[in-house]
Amino acid sequence: MTKKDLAERINVDPKTLKNWETSKPELLKLIYLGLATEDNIKETELYLKKIKEIKDSK
């Protein structure tokens, strides 16, 4: 994900994101962790759906 993509995803200006890199690095870490968590949740939901489909097909 590019920084421009990240800025769009969290609805901030890319310049703001650049400023946060130096002034609020911990905030950026939290944002990245939150996005990674969100991705993991979506992936887990997909696996659960597939497991349910397998279970229901038997």
N, C-alpha and C positions, 0 to 999 in steps of 0.2 A: 504494500500500500504506500503510495507516495504521500508526501506531506500535504500536497494539495488535496488528495483524496481524503486524508484524515481530517483536514480542515472542513471540507464539505460535509463529511459524515457527522462531525460534532457541531456543525453549524457555527463556525467561527471564521474570521478572515485569515487567510494564510499568513499575513503579517503578524497577526496576534499569536498564532501558533509559533512563529519564529521567535517572537519576543519571549514566549513562555519557555523556550528551550534554554534561555540563559537566566531568566528571572524566576521561573517556577518549574525547575526540572522534575520535582517530585510530583507535580500535577500531571505532567506528561506521562510519568511512569504509571500513575493511577489510571489515566485514560487508556493507555496500552493494556494494562492488566484487565480493566473492565471490558475492553473489546475482545481480548483473548477469552475471557470468561464467557462472554456472550456467544462467541464462536463455539466454545466447548459445549455450552448448553444446547445450541442448535444441533450440533453433531450428535449429542447424546439423544436428543429427541428423535432424530432420524433413525438412529440405531434401535431405539425402543419401538418405533413404528414398524421397522423391518422385522423385529422379533415378534411383534404382535401378529403381523401378516403371516409369518412362518407358523406360528402357533395356531392361528385360525384356519390355516390351510390343511392342517393334519386332522 
